[in-house]
Amino acid sequence: MLYIHGGAYSGGSVTDPLNDGAALAARGDVVVVTVNHRLNALGYLYLARLDSRFPDSGNAGQLDLILALKWVRDNIAAFGGDPARVMVFGQSGGGAKIATMLGMPAARGLFHRAATMSGQQVTASGPLNATARTRAYLARLGVDTRELSPLLAMPQDRFVAALDTADPILGGGVYFGPVLDMKWLARHPFWPDANPQGLDIPLILGNVRDETRGFLSPDSDKVRGLNWDNVAARIAPELRIDILPEWVVEQYRAHFPAWSPTEVFYGATTAGRSWRGQVIEAEARASAGAPAFVYQVDFTSRLDPRRGAFHTIDIPLVFGTISAKGSQTGTGADAQAASRAMQDSFVAFAQAGDPNHAGLPQWARYDLSRRATMVFDSIPHSEDDPRRWQRELFARIPYIQPGT
């Protein structure tokens, strides 16, 4: 089981107590590998259109992961692993990197099951937008686009310091991610459909119920003081799609009359921004008849109830690191039960490509007739098409992959 950390394509590390693989490896007959790789400008600064010396620059971070998988293929037997049964799993950006690798020819045959945890990549960054971002970043560094040699001797600290470059496409911090460079990545991962290369690889796709509570803090200026007069204005930039925010608020208020402005804010931003990519990917796999199993985590923070089932809460549940620094699950019997259920599903999936096990209700493959979803909580249960109303609300608006 090879784990790829989150942090989008710009940050993060597996050097984290929550990602320690010891408990998961002890849970079943599996070997757990965690890897770091190049990120941000070091891994995804697309220079190929500016200088022929750097044809791989837009996907260097992805190529690092492929090298790690080749190492596993060649060496894992010495650690008791089976090179013919390699599962990749990753949270947030790690899941997005996996979705991308499913369609990279260089990764073909290097892994045999995959699980994405709150991480999707429907489309990659287009080469023209990626070049525009590169030009903005180089200007911030003070490097002439006609002469890139200074980059080769530049201290790493300067690369990092320039990451606050304004993104010329989206605004905010500059986006780095995989590029449709037509060399290493020649089509989008899940557009216009699921990349055929990965259809024979069983896939788990999971999200948590309150994703945006993980990166839009209840104490932030975006959330503090929310009321019915300002919630539409605050939702608008966080949805990342072109939809009338006042209409969204009206729809939520009518459907969930007991919800507060804060609950509407988190519900809409999660469904419209963070969950949508997973729905698209699951639907694409189902349409192709490919094996996919979908989960939703409803287990909520026991340390700060305001955060709900927030982005990243599934990491300690899957790794069995609920007592580690940074975990918000608590260590009670409920957290232990949720963690055991998720660990055993991931171990079973690594071994046989099927997440079912004796301690779980039947987890059916995802199809468009039922949309069967395993809901992980203190007591796991299967549910057909959870959050259907929210899924259908946003399905009428074209999806825009953040960063592309």
KETI-876878 format. One record per atom (N, C-alpha, C): residue in three letters; x, y, z. Coordinates in steps of 0.1 Angstrom, whole numbers, plus 5000, padded with zeros to 4 digits. Atoms other than C-alpha are relative to their C-alpha. Layout:
residues N
ALAXYZ ...
***
This chain:
residues 404
MET500949885000 MET500050005000 MET500950125000 LEU499249885001 LEU501750324988 LEU499250125001 TYR500849884997 TYR500450645003 TYR500750134994 ILE499649875005 ILE500650984986 ILE499350115008 HIS500549904991 HIS500251285009 HIS499150114993 GLY500849895005 GLY497851575005 GLY500850135001 GLY499349865001 GLY498651955003 GLY499950054986 ALA500249965014 ALA497352004968 ALA501349954993 TYR498750045007 TYR500452004945 TYR501150105005 SER499049904995 SER502252274965 SER500649985013 GLY499450014987 GLY502852155000 GLY499749865005 GLY500350134993 GLY502551865025 GLY501249915001 SER499050104998 SER504651575035 SER499549885007 VAL500450124993 VAL504351215047 VAL500849995014 THR499450004987 THR506651305076 THR499150075010 ASP501149954992 ASP503651345098 ASP499549885009 PRO500450114991 PRO502451135128 PRO498749944995 LEU501250065005 LEU499051095111 LEU500249914989 ASN499750095012 ASN500650925081 ASN500949885004 ASP499150114996 ASP502650675102 ASP499349874996 GLY500650125006 GLY502050335085 GLY500049885010 ALA499850114992 ALA502850115115 ALA498749935004 ALA501350064995 ALA499250065128 ALA499349934988 LEU500750065012 LEU497850005093 LEU500749874995 ALA499350125003 ALA500549755085 ALA499849885009 ALA500350104990 ALA499849575117 ALA498649955000 ARG501450035001 ARG496149565109 ARG499849884991 GLY500250115009 GLY496549315081 GLY501349964993 ASP498850055007 ASP499049135058 ASP500350104989 VAL499749905010 VAL500149455041 VAL501350075004 VAL498849924998 VAL503349655037 VAL499650144996 VAL500449865002 VAL502850035039 VAL501250084997 VAL498949915004 VAL505150275020 VAL499450144999 THR500449865002 THR504950655022 THR501150074994 VAL499049945008 VAL506750874998 VAL499850155000 ASN500049865003 ASN507651244994 ASN500450024985 HIS499849975014 HIS508051404960 HIS500150154998 ARG499949865003 ARG508751734943 ARG498650074999 LEU501349934999 LEU506051994948 LEU500250144994 ASN500049865005 ASN505052344936 ASN500950034988 ALA499249975011 ALA507552504913 ALA501149904997 LEU499050115002 LEU510052224919 LEU499449884992 GLY500650125006 GLY507551974906 GLY499150024988 TYR501049985010 TYR505152144883 TYR500150134993 LEU499949885007 LEU506552464869 LEU500349974985 TYR500050045014 TYR505852424832 TYR500950094991 LEU499149925008 LEU508852544812 LEU500249964986 ALA499750065013 ALA508652334781 ALA499850094988 ARG500349915011 ARG507152604759 ARG501050114999 LEU499149895000 LEU509852844769 LEU501449964997 ASP498750055001 ASP512952624768 ASP500049854998 SER500050155004 SER513452284751 SER500849925010 ARG499250084990 ARG515852184779 ARG499149945011 PHE500850044989 PHE512952124802 PHE498749944996 PRO501250065006 PRO510451894784 PRO499149945010 ASP500750084990 ASP509351714816 ASP499550095012 SER500149924989 SER509052014839 SER498650015006 GLY501449984995 GLY505252044841 GLY499449885007 ASN500550124994 ASN504851684854 ASN501149935008 ALA498950074993 ALA508151624873 ALA499549945013 GLY500550064987 GLY506251564906 GLY499349874997 GLN500650125004 GLN504151304889 GLN501049894997 LEU499050095004 LEU507251144875 LEU500849945012 ASP499450054987 ASP508751124910 ASP499249885006 LEU500950114994 LEU505750914921 LEU500149874991 ILE499950125008 ILE506150684891 ILE501449935003 LEU498750064996 LEU509850634900 LEU499849935014 ALA500350074987 ALA508650544936 ALA499349874997 LEU500850135003 LEU506250284921 LEU501049904993 LYS499050095006 LYS509150144900 LYS500949945011 TRP499250054989 TRP511150114932 TRP499349895007 VAL500950114994 VAL508249924948 VAL500049884992 ARG500050125008 ARG508049694919 ARG501349925001 ASP498750075000 ASP511749614920 ASP500549955014 ASN499450024986 ASN512249604958 ASN499149955010 ILE500950024988 ILE509149544978 ILE499949865004 ALA499950144996 ALA509449164978 ALA500949985011 ALA499050024989 ALA512449205001 ALA499450045013 PHE500749964988 PHE510049365026 PHE498849925003 GLY501250094998 GLY507449095023 GLY498850054992 GLY501149955008 GLY505349284998 GLY499949924987 ASP500250075013 ASP503849154965 ASP499950104989 PRO499949905010 PRO504849354935 PRO498849994990 ALA501250025009 ALA501749214916 ALA498750055007 ARG501249954993 ARG499349364942 ARG500450135007 VAL499649874995 VAL500249724947 VAL498850095000 MET501149904999 MET497649974959 MET500550135003 VAL499649864997 VAL498150344958 VAL498750065007 PHE501149924994 PHE496050564981 PHE500650135005 GLY499649864997 GLY496150934988 GLY498950095004 GLN501049914995 GLN494351205005 GLN500150144994 SER500049865006 SER493351544989 SER500950004988 GLY499149995012 GLY496251634965 GLY500549864997 GLY499550145003 GLY497451274969 GLY499049924991 GLY501050065008 GLY494151154955 GLY500050054986 ALA499949935013 ALA494351404927 ALA501149944991 LYS498850065007 LYS497851274918 LYS499749864995 ILE500350135004 ILE496450924917 ILE499050004988 ALA500949995011 ALA493551024895 ALA500750034987 THR499249975012 THR496051174871 THR500949884995 MET499250115004 MET498350874872 MET499249894993 LEU500850115006 LEU495450644862 LEU500050024985 GLY500049985015 GLY495850804827 GLY501350034995 MET498649975005 MET499650844825 MET500649874995 PRO499450135006 PRO501150574801 PRO501249965008 ALA498850044993 ALA504350584821 ALA499749925013 ALA500450074987 ALA502450454852 ALA499349874997 ARG500850125003 ARG500750164834 ARG500749885006 GLY499550134995 GLY501149834852 GLY500750015013 LEU499249984987 LEU502849984883 LEU499149995012 PHE500950024989 PHE499749974905 PHE498749934996 HIS501150095004 HIS496749744906 HIS498750035007 ARG501249944993 ARG494249914930 ARG500350145003 ALA499849864997 ALA493750274939 ALA498850055009 ALA501149934992 ALA491850484965 ALA500350155001 THR499949864999 THR491350854964 THR499150055012 MET500649954988 MET490451024997 MET499950154999 SER500349855001 SER488851374991 SER501050064990 GLY499149955009 GLY491051414961 GLY499749964986 GLN500550035014 GLN489951444924 GLN500850084990 GLN499449925011 GLN491451554891 GLN499349974988 VAL500850025012 VAL488851584864 VAL500850044988 THR499249955011 THR490951794841 THR501450055005 ALA498749954997 ALA494651884841 ALA500150154996 SER499849865004 SER496052234837 SER500450004985 GLY499749995014 GLY496052334800 GLY501450074998 PRO498649955002 PRO499552424786 PRO500150154998 LEU499949855002 LEU498652784777 LEU499850075014 ASN500149944986 ASN497352864812 ASN501249975009 ALA498850044992 ALA500252674827 ALA501250094996 THR498949915005 THR502652884806 THR499850155006 ALA500349874995 ALA500853204817 ALA500450015015 ARG499650004986 ARG501353104853 ARG501550005002 THR498550014999 THR505053024847 THR500550144997 ARG499549865002 ARG505553374832 ARG499850095012 ALA500349924988 ALA503953534862 ALA501049965011 TYR499050054989 TYR506153324886 TYR501450044997 LEU498649965003 LEU509353394867 LEU500250155001 ALA499949864997 ALA508553764868 ALA500250035014 ARG499849984986 ARG508253744905 ARG501449965005 LEU498650034997 LEU511653574906 LEU501050094994 GLY499049915007 GLY513153834883 GLY500849934989 VAL499350085011 VAL514053574856 VAL499450034987 ASP500449975013 ASP513853664820 ASP499549874993 THR500550125006 THR511653414801 THR500849954988 ARG499250045012 ARG514153414772 ARG501349945005 GLU498750064995 GLU517053294795 GLU499749955014 LEU500450064988 LEU516153044821 LEU501249945008 SER498950064993 SER519652934831 SER500250045015 PRO499949974986 PRO519553134864 PRO499249915009 LEU500850094992 LEU516952884876 LEU500949885005 LEU499250124997 LEU519652614876 LEU500950025012 ALA499149974988 ALA521752784903 ALA499250075011 MET500749924990 MET518952954923 MET499849925012 PRO500350074987 PRO518652864960 PRO498549965001 GLN501450054998 GLN515552664969 GLN499150105007 ASP500849914993 ASP514452934993 ASP499450114992 ARG500549895009 ARG513953184965 ARG498849944992 PHE501150065006 PHE511652934947 PHE498850005009 VAL501150014990 VAL509552894979 VAL499550145002 ALA500549864997 ALA509453274986 ALA499150054989 ALA500849955012 ALA507953334951 ALA498749934999 LEU501250085002 LEU505053094957 LEU498850095003 ASP501149914998 ASP502953394967 ASP499650084988 THR500449945013 THR502753504931 THR498549994998 ALA501450005003 ALA499253604921 ALA499749914988 ASP500350095012 ASP497653344898 ASP499350094989 PRO500549915010 PRO496953524865 PRO498649954994 ILE501350065005 ILE493953294857 ILE498950015010 LEU501050024990 LEU492153244890 LEU500150115011 GLY499849924989 GLY493553504913 GLY500549925012 GLY499550084989 GLY494853404947 GLY501449954997 GLY498650055003 GLY498153214950 GLY500149924988 VAL499850075013 VAL499653074919 VAL499849855001 TYR500350145000 TYR498452724910 TYR501149924993 PHE499250105006 PHE500752434903 PHE499349875000 GLY500650135001 GLY499552094891 GLY500449944987 PRO499650075012 PRO499851844863 PRO499550074988 VAL500249925012 VAL499951984828 VAL499749904988 LEU500350085012 LEU498451844796 LEU501150034990 ASP498849965008 ASP501851854780 ASP500149924987 MET500150095012 MET501051584753 MET501249914999 LYS498950104999 LYS504151394764 LYS499849905010 TRP500350094989 TRP503551254798 TRP498549985003 LEU501450004998 LEU499951344799 LEU499350054988 ALA500549975014 ALA498151334766 ALA498550024999 ARG501549974999 ARG494451364777 ARG499750025015 HIS500449974987 HIS492551474807 HIS499649875008 PRO500350124992 PRO492051224836 PRO498649954999 PHE501450045000 PHE488251224836 PHE499150094992 TRP500849925010 TRP487151444807 TRP500549964986 PRO501549994999 PRO485251384785 PRO499549875007 ASP500450124993 ASP485151044802 ASP501249955009 ALA498950064992 ALA487250824825 ALA501049954990 ASN498950045009 ASN490650764809 ASN500049854999 PRO500150155001 PRO490450414794 PRO501149925006 GLN498950074995 GLN493850324806 GLN499849945014 GLY500250044987 GLY492650304842 GLY498849925003 LEU501350064997 LEU489350124838 LEU500149865006 ASP500050134994 ASP490549784848 ASP500650005014 ILE499449994986 ILE492049914881 ILE498850035009 PRO501049974990 PRO489549884910 PRO500350135007 LEU499849874995 LEU489050224925 LEU499050035012 ILE500849944989 ILE487750354959 ILE500050154998 LEU500149855000 LEU486550714957 LEU499250055013 GLY500649964988 GLY485850884990 GLY500050155003 ASN500049874995 ASN484951215005 ASN499450015014 VAL500649984987 VAL483951355039 VAL498950104998 ARG501249935001 ARG480651515045 ARG500150155001 ASP499949854997 ASP481851865056 ASP501450044995 GLU498749975005 GLU484951905034 GLU500550145003 THR499449864999 THR485252285035 THR500150055014 ARG499849974986 ARG485052295073 ARG501549985003 GLY498650034997 GLY488652175070 GLY500950114995 PHE499149895005 PHE490052475051 PHE499350145000 LEU500649874997 LEU487552755058 LEU499650005015 SER500150014986 SER487952785095 SER498750075006 PRO501149934993 PRO484852875117 PRO500450135006 ASP499549884994 ASP487053145132 ASP500650104990 SER499449915011 SER488153295098 SER499050124997 ASP500849895004 ASP486853625085 ASP498949964990 LYS501050045010 LYS485053435057 LYS498749945007 VAL501150074993 VAL482853255083 VAL499550085012 ARG500449934988 ARG482753475114 ARG499050114996 GLY501049905003 GLY479653695114 GLY499149974989 LEU500950045011 LEU477753505087 LEU498650025004 ASN501449984998 ASN474153605084 ASN499349994986 TRP500850015012 TRP471353595058 TRP500350114990 ASP499749885008 ASP472453935045 ASP501349994992 ASN498750005007 ASN476053845036 ASN500449864996 VAL499650135003 VAL476053465031 VAL500249984985 ALA499850025015 ALA475553484993 ALA501350064995 ALA498849945004 ALA478353724989 ALA501349925004 ARG498850084995 ARG480753505009 ARG500149874994 ILE499950135007 ILE479753184992 ILE500550024986 ALA499649995014 ALA480353324957 ALA501449964996 PRO498650035004 PRO484153314956 PRO500449865004 GLU499650134995 GLU484252984974 GLU499549884993 LEU500650115008 LEU482052784951 LEU500949964988 ARG499150025012 ARG484652824922 ARG499249964987 ILE500850025013 ILE481852784896 ILE499150124998 ASP500749885004 ASP479853044878 ASP498549975002 ILE501450024997 ILE476453024895 ILE499550115009 LEU500549884993 LEU474153284910 LEU499949965015 PRO499950044986 PRO474953264947 PRO498750035008 GLU501349974993 GLU471653434958 GLU499049894998 TRP500950125004 TRP469753154940 TRP500449885008 VAL499550114993 VAL471952894957 VAL499550015015 VAL500449994986 VAL471153034992 VAL498449985001 GLU501550025000 GLU467353054983 GLU499749855000 GLN500450145001 GLN467352694973 GLN500349925013 TYR499750074988 TYR469152575004 TYR499150045012 ARG500949954989 ARG466952785027 ARG498649934998 ALA501350075002 ALA463852625011 ALA500149855003 HIS499950144998 HIS465152275013 HIS500449965014 PHE499550034986 PHE466852295047 PHE499650125009 PRO500549884993 PRO464652555066 PRO500650015014 ALA499549994987 ALA466252465099 ALA501550045000 TRP498549975000 TRP469852535087 TRP500350155002 SER499549864998 SER471752845098 SER500850054988 PRO499249965011 PRO473653065074 PRO501449935000 THR498750075000 THR476852895085 THR499949864994 GLU500250135006 GLU475452555077 GLU499750004985 VAL500249985015 VAL474252675043 VAL501450034993 PHE498749965005 PHE477752825037 PHE500849874998 TYR499250125001 TYR479552495044 TYR499449894991 GLY500650105008 GLY476952275028 GLY500150034985 ALA499949965014 ALA476952464995 ALA501450004995 THR498650005005 THR480752514993 THR500549864999 THR499550145001 THR481352145000 THR499449934988 ALA500750075011 ALA478752014975 ALA500450064986 GLY499749935012 GLY479552274948 GLY501550004996 ARG498649985003 ARG483352284951 ARG500849875002 SER499150114996 SER484851984969 SER499549864997 TRP500550135002 TRP482551694964 TRP499749974985 ARG500550015014 ARG481551764928 ARG501049914991 GLY499150085008 GLY484751614913 GLY499949865002 GLN500250154997 GLN484251284931 GLN498849954993 VAL501250045006 VAL480751264918 VAL500249974985 ILE499850015015 ILE481851324882 ILE500949874997 GLU499150115002 GLU484651064885 GLU499249875002 ALA500750124997 ALA482350804901 ALA499049974989 GLU500950015011 GLU479750864874 GLU500749954987 ALA499350035012 ALA482350834846 ALA500449855001 ARG499750144998 ARG483550504861 ARG498849914998 ALA501250095001 ALA480050364864 ALA499550004985 SER500450005014 SER479250474828 SER500849904992 ALA499150095008 ALA482250274816 ALA499949865005 GLY500050134995 GLY481349974837 GLY501249955008 ALA498850024993 ALA484550004856 ALA499749985015 PRO500250024985 PRO484849884893 PRO500350125008 ALA499849884991 ALA484350174917 ALA499249985013 PHE500750004987 PHE483350184954 PHE500150145006 VAL500149864995 VAL482250514969 VAL499750005015 TYR500349994986 TYR482450615005 TYR499850155004 GLN500249864994 GLN481350925026 GLN500349985015 VAL499750004985 VAL482850995061 VAL499050095007 ASP500949914992 ASP480251125085 ASP500550015015 PHE499449994987 PHE482451075116 PHE500550145002 THR499749864998 THR482851425131 THR501150025011 SER499049974990 SER485551595152 SER499449995014 ARG500450014986 ARG485351505188 ARG500650115009 LEU499349894993 LEU487651795198 LEU499450144997 ASP500649885003 ASP485952075180 ASP498849974991 PRO501250045008 PRO482351995170 PRO499650094989 ARG500349915011 ARG482152305148 ARG500649954987 ARG499350045013 ARG484452135123 ARG499349884993 GLY500750115006 GLY482151835117 GLY500949904994 ALA499250105007 ALA483451575093 ALA500850074990 PHE499349905008 PHE486051805080 PHE501149934991 HIS499050045009 HIS488651765052 HIS501349965008 THR498850074994 THR491551535064 THR499649915012 ILE500350084989 ILE489551365092 ILE500149854997 ASP499950145003 ASP489751035073 ASP501449955000 ILE498650054999 ILE493551025075 ILE500349915012 PRO499750094988 PRO493850905111 PRO499149885001 LEU500950125000 LEU490850675106 LEU500549894991 VAL499550105009 VAL492450495077 VAL501449955005 PHE498750054995 PHE495950485092 PHE500049945014 GLY500150054986 GLY494750395127 GLY500850095010 THR499249904992 THR496550705141 THR499150095008 ILE500949914993 ILE493650835161 ILE500550075012 SER499549944988 SER495750905191 SER501250094997 ALA498849925003 ALA498551085172 ALA499750155000 LYS500149865000 LYS499251455173 LYS499350054987 GLY500749955012 GLY496851645150 GLY498749934997 SER501350065002 SER494051395151 SER498950075008 GLN501149944993 GLN490651535160 GLN498949905002 THR501150114999 THR488751195162 THR499749975014 GLY500150064986 GLY489351135199 GLY500449864999 THR499550144999 THR490250785211 THR498949915006 GLY501150084994 GLY486850665223 GLY499649884992 ALA500450125007 ALA485150345213 ALA499450034987 ASP500549975013 ASP483350525185 ASP501050024990 ALA498949985009 ALA486550645169 ALA500749874997 GLN499350135003 GLN488150305173 GLN499249914991 ALA500950085009 ALA485150135156 ALA500150064986 ALA500049945013 ALA485150385127 ALA501449974993 SER498650025005 SER488950345123 SER500249854996 ARG499950145004 ARG488749965123 ARG499349974987 ALA500850025012 ALA486049965097 ALA500850054987 MET499349955012 MET488050185073 MET501349934998 GLN498850075002 GLN491350015079 GLN499849874994 ASP500250135005 ASP489949675073 ASP499550004985 SER500449995014 SER488249795041 SER501250034990 PHE498849965008 PHE491549945028 PHE500949884999 VAL499250125000 VAL493449625037 VAL499449904991 ALA500750095009 ALA490849405020 ALA500250044986 PHE499949955013 PHE490949624990 PHE501449984994 ALA498650025004 ALA494749604988 ALA500249864996 GLN499850145002 GLN494649234990 GLN499249944988 ALA500950075010 ALA491749144966 ALA499250104991 GLY500749915008 GLY490449464950 GLY498550025003 ASP501450004996 ASP487249444970 ASP500050055015 PRO499949954987 PRO486649655002 PRO499249945011 ASN500950074991 ASN484149425018 ASN500849915010 HIS499550094989 HIS484949245051 HIS499049975010 ALA501050054991 ALA483149075079 ALA499450115009 GLY500549904990 GLY482849385101 GLY499250124993 LEU500649905008 LEU481049585074 LEU498749964993 PRO501250045008 PRO477549585058 PRO500549994985 GLN499650025014 GLN477649495021 GLN500350134994 TRP499649875007 TRP479449765002 TRP500049964985 ALA500250035014 ALA478149744966 ALA500850094991 ARG499349915010 ARG479949874935 ARG499050114997 TYR500749885004 TYR478850214925 TYR499449994986 ASP500649995013 ASP476350234896 ASP499050115000 LEU500849885001 LEU474050504883 LEU498549975004 SER501450034996 SER470850324893 SER499850015015 ARG500149994985 ARG471650304931 ARG500950115006 ARG499049924994 ARG474750514937 ARG500349965014 ALA499750054987 ALA475550294966 ALA501250065006 THR498949934993 THR477750464992 THR500249955014 MET499850044986 MET479350335023 MET500350125009 VAL499849894991 VAL478950585051 VAL500749965012 PHE499250044988 PHE481650555077 PHE499750105011 ASP500349934987 ASP480650665112 ASP500449905011 SER499750094989 SER480850505146 SER499449864997 ILE500650125005 ILE478550245130 ILE499850024985 PRO500149985015 PRO479050215092 PRO498749954995 HIS501250055006 HIS476050175070 HIS500150044985 SER500149985014 SER475350165033 SER498850094997 GLU501149915004 GLU473150435017 GLU500050034985 ASP500149985014 ASP471950484982 ASP499850154998 ASP500149865005 ASP472550834967 ASP499950105012 PRO500149904990 PRO473251034999 PRO500250144994 ARG499949865004 ARG472951414995 ARG499550014985 ARG500449995014 ARG471051354963 ARG499550144995 TRP500549875004 TRP469351694963 TRP501150094997 GLN498949915002 GLN472651874966 GLN500849964987 ARG499350045012 ARG474251664939 ARG499250054988 GLU500849955012 GLU471351744915 GLU500050154998 LEU500149865001 LEU471352104924 LEU501250064992 PHE498849945007 PHE474952164912 PHE500349934987 ALA499850085013 ALA474851904883 ALA499650084988 ARG500549925011 ARG473152174862 ARG501050104995 ILE499049905003 ILE476252394862 ILE501349934996 PRO498750075005 PRO479452304842 PRO501050015012 TYR498950014989 TYR482252194866 TYR501350064995 ILE498749945002 ILE485452384867 ILE501049945010 GLN499050064991 GLN488452184881 GLN500850125006 PRO499149894994 PRO490152424906 PRO501449994995 GLY498649995004 GLY493352544892 GLY500249984985 THR499850035014 THR492752454855 THR499550124992 
***
